[in-house]
């Protein structure tokens, strides 16, 4: 009789304990573990499940280690957690946190390369980003282009201007590879749909002119007009005579103004002296500038001058151009 009473007591205790454990287990899974501000946690290569749990606890995530591991084992997830940095939003439960780790939904950072930037500006932006893995201490352009799989030696203009999202510790070279590949894709797409009778034999030549158009105007509607004007100059054997190429050729000596001597300086980029296109792009052109060069506006215009409001006055003859220069740049009245 005593044995039955003891056995019954033990069974009742087990039922009570198991019932409590089940309720505690369910509560641990259903209660939000992240409360308040989002939590950032990084899982490194080699971290054990217990170490990951400790990192969560250190960030004040409401984790019950036993139930968290029991659930992870039941889901066969213990060895499926992916390395990386994670941002856990407020309100996430333990199962949801585990799913984030298994799916590898890492925290994403952003870096933006605006249209018209030079490669030097890109490198500086990359250097100043603390979330990238920095491997380009002293950049060997030729070696870098080999790494990227490029068939040209100079990187200028070969990276598509855009906002790129990346995981923490992504290397600078990996990021540049993405931007390079995207520019190659855009060039290929636009080249396949190009207009006829253009003075280009390669997409790279189109990229060079697109970079000049990009630097000449920020007004999207003007790009096909300026592209058409430069193309007519090339076809007529005229000099391009575009200031952005002169500025690029001046390098660090450019301090905001172009002097008469600069227009006479012998550099590969001085289009007041050299015929045709400069040897490389001078900046990163966007898709609109590339499209404009491959679909130029057809007119008789061969000249243009800045109006002072961001737009330009276009002219077909040198006489009209000189009048426009007098009107818009020399602040004289049009004598006509």
LINLINVEN-V192145 format. One record per residue. N is the residue number from 1. RES is the residue in one small letter. PHI is phi in whole degrees, 0 to 359 (NA if undefined). OMEGA is omega in whole degrees, 0 to 359 (999 if undefined). BURIAL is b if it has 9 or more other ideal C-beta (glycine too) atoms within 8 Angstrom, else e. Layout:
BEGIN
N:RES:PHI:OMEGA:BURIAL + N:RES:PHI:OMEGA:BURIAL
END
This chain:
BEGIN
1:x:NA:179:e + 2:x:298:180:e + 3:x:297:180:e + 4:x:296:180:e + 5:x:295:179:e + 6:x:297:180:e + 7:x:299:179:e + 8:x:296:179:e + 9:x:295:179:e + 10:x:296:180:e + 11:x:298:180:e + 12:x:297:179:e + 13:x:297:179:e + 14:x:297:179:e + 15:x:297:180:e + 16:x:295:181:e + 17:x:296:181:e + 18:x:296:178:e + 19:x:295:177:e + 20:x:296:181:e + 21:x:298:181:e + 22:x:296:179:e + 23:x:296:179:e + 24:x:294:178:b + 25:x:298:180:b + 26:x:297:179:e + 27:x:297:180:e + 28:x:297:182:b + 29:x:278:187:b + 30:x:267:182:e + 31:x:280:176:e + 32:x:305:182:b + 33:x:268:178:b + 34:x:254:182:b + 35:x:236:180:e + 36:x:90:183:e + 37:x:288:174:e + 38:x:302:182:e + 39:x:244:177:b + 40:x:252:180:b + 41:x:223:179:b + 42:x:244:175:b + 43:x:262:181:b + 44:x:265:177:e + 45:x:300:179:e + 46:x:94:178:e + 47:x:296:175:b + 48:x:278:179:e + 49:x:298:180:b + 50:x:295:178:e + 51:x:293:178:e + 52:x:295:177:b + 53:x:299:178:b + 54:x:298:179:e + 55:x:294:176:b + 56:x:296:180:b + 57:x:297:180:b + 58:x:294:179:e + 59:x:263:179:b + 60:x:64:172:e + 61:x:283:184:b + 62:x:283:182:b + 63:x:249:168:b + 64:x:260:190:e + 65:x:311:183:b + 66:x:298:183:e + 67:x:291:178:b + 68:x:297:180:b + 69:x:286:178:b + 70:x:301:180:b + 71:x:294:180:b + 72:x:298:178:b + 73:x:294:180:b + 74:x:296:179:e + 75:x:266:182:e + 76:x:55:187:e + 77:x:249:187:b + 78:x:303:182:b + 79:x:261:182:e + 80:x:252:181:e + 81:x:287:186:b + 82:x:264:179:b + 83:x:291:179:e + 84:x:137:179:b + 85:x:260:184:b + 86:x:238:172:b + 87:x:250:184:e + 88:x:263:184:b + 89:x:286:177:e + 90:x:299:179:b + 91:x:99:180:e + 92:x:293:175:b + 93:x:267:180:b + 94:x:300:177:b + 95:x:300:179:e + 96:x:290:176:e + 97:x:296:179:b + 98:x:299:179:b + 99:x:296:177:e + 100:x:299:180:b + 101:x:293:181:b + 102:x:291:182:b + 103:x:281:178:e + 104:x:70:180:e + 105:x:279:186:e + 106:x:286:176:b + 107:x:294:181:b + 108:x:253:174:e + 109:x:254:182:b + 110:x:233:172:e + 111:x:222:184:b + 112:x:241:173:e + 113:x:250:181:b + 114:x:290:175:e + 115:x:299:177:b + 116:x:91:178:b + 117:x:287:173:b + 118:x:272:179:b + 119:x:294:177:b + 120:x:299:179:e + 121:x:292:177:e + 122:x:297:181:b + 123:x:299:180:b + 124:x:293:178:e + 125:x:297:178:b + 126:x:295:181:b + 127:x:300:184:e + 128:x:274:180:e + 129:x:268:186:b + 130:x:284:185:e + 131:x:265:178:e + 132:x:270:172:b + 133:x:273:187:e + 134:x:267:179:b + 135:x:240:183:e + 136:x:265:181:b + 137:x:287:174:e + 138:x:235:191:e + 139:x:280:170:e + 140:x:264:187:e + 141:x:302:182:b + 142:x:296:180:e + 143:x:295:179:e + 144:x:298:181:b + 145:x:295:175:b + 146:x:295:178:e + 147:x:301:183:e + 148:x:278:180:b + 149:x:81:182:e + 150:x:274:179:b + 151:x:257:173:e + 152:x:240:187:e + 153:x:266:183:e + 154:x:254:186:e + 155:x:277:187:b + 156:x:305:174:b + 157:x:81:189:b + 158:x:266:182:b + 159:x:240:187:b + 160:x:286:179:b + 161:x:289:184:b + 162:x:189:171:e + 163:x:261:182:e + 164:x:246:178:b + 165:x:258:185:e + 166:x:208:175:b + 167:x:278:176:b + 168:x:301:179:b + 169:x:80:171:e + 170:x:303:184:b + 171:x:283:178:b + 172:x:300:180:b + 173:x:293:179:b + 174:x:297:178:b + 175:x:293:178:b + 176:x:297:178:b + 177:x:298:178:b + 178:x:297:181:b + 179:x:293:177:b + 180:x:294:181:b + 181:x:298:180:e + 182:x:292:177:b + 183:x:297:178:b + 184:x:297:179:e + 185:x:295:180:e + 186:x:297:178:b + 187:x:301:180:b + 188:x:297:180:b + 189:x:298:183:e + 190:x:288:181:b + 191:x:295:180:b + 192:x:295:182:e + 193:x:252:187:e + 194:x:292:177:b + 195:x:288:180:e + 196:x:276:172:e + 197:x:59:175:e + 198:x:268:183:b + 199:x:276:179:e + 200:x:237:174:e + 201:x:252:181:e + 202:x:222:174:e + 203:x:300:180:b + 204:x:297:177:e + 205:x:296:176:b + 206:x:297:179:b + 207:x:296:178:b + 208:x:300:180:b + 209:x:293:179:b + 210:x:298:179:b + 211:x:292:177:b + 212:x:291:178:b + 213:x:300:179:b + 214:x:301:182:b + 215:x:281:182:b + 216:x:283:183:e + 217:x:209:174:b + 218:x:261:180:e + 219:x:272:185:b + 220:x:303:183:e + 221:x:294:181:e + 222:x:275:187:b + 223:x:299:177:b + 224:x:297:179:b + 225:x:291:180:b + 226:x:291:177:b + 227:x:298:180:b + 228:x:298:179:b + 229:x:297:180:b + 230:x:294:179:b + 231:x:295:177:b + 232:x:295:176:b + 233:x:296:178:b + 234:x:299:181:b + 235:x:295:181:e + 236:x:270:181:e + 237:x:76:179:e + 238:x:276:173:e + 239:x:288:179:b + 240:x:290:177:b + 241:x:48:181:e + 242:x:243:186:b + 243:x:299:182:e + 244:x:304:179:b + 245:x:288:177:b + 246:x:298:179:b + 247:x:300:180:b + 248:x:298:180:b + 249:x:292:178:b + 250:x:287:179:b + 251:x:63:184:e + 252:x:289:180:e + 253:x:285:178:e + 254:x:288:182:e + 255:x:237:176:e + 256:x:112:180:e + 257:x:225:174:e + 258:x:252:178:b + 259:x:270:179:e + 260:x:301:180:e + 261:x:296:179:e + 262:x:292:179:b + 263:x:287:180:b + 264:x:255:183:e + 265:x:290:182:b + 266:x:275:171:e + 267:x:235:180:e + 268:x:298:184:e + 269:x:252:180:b + 270:x:277:184:b + 271:x:283:169:b + 272:x:276:180:e + 273:x:240:184:e + 274:x:280:175:b + 275:x:269:178:e + 276:x:79:183:e + 277:x:275:171:e + 278:x:293:187:b + 279:x:290:182:e + 280:x:219:169:b + 281:x:301:179:b + 282:x:246:181:b + 283:x:188:176:b + 284:x:270:175:b + 285:x:275:174:b + 286:x:274:182:b + 287:x:300:182:e + 288:x:298:179:e + 289:x:291:178:b + 290:x:296:178:b + 291:x:299:182:b + 292:x:299:181:b + 293:x:293:181:b + 294:x:268:175:b + 295:x:221:187:b + 296:x:289:177:b + 297:x:282:183:e + 298:x:268:177:e + 299:x:206:177:b + 300:x:261:185:e + 301:x:293:177:b + 302:x:232:184:b + 303:x:221:173:b + 304:x:205:180:b + 305:x:218:181:b + 306:x:290:178:b + 307:x:276:181:b + 308:x:100:179:e + 309:x:243:182:e + 310:x:98:178:e + 311:x:254:184:b + 312:x:228:173:b + 313:x:259:183:b + 314:x:256:181:b + 315:x:220:180:b + 316:x:266:183:b + 317:x:237:179:e + 318:x:294:178:e + 319:x:299:179:e + 320:x:295:179:b + 321:x:295:179:b + 322:x:298:176:e + 323:x:297:179:b + 324:x:294:177:b + 325:x:298:178:b + 326:x:300:185:b + 327:x:287:189:b + 328:x:262:184:b + 329:x:251:180:b + 330:x:265:175:e + 331:x:59:176:e + 332:x:256:178:e + 333:x:284:177:e + 334:x:293:185:e + 335:x:286:184:e + 336:x:291:999:e
END
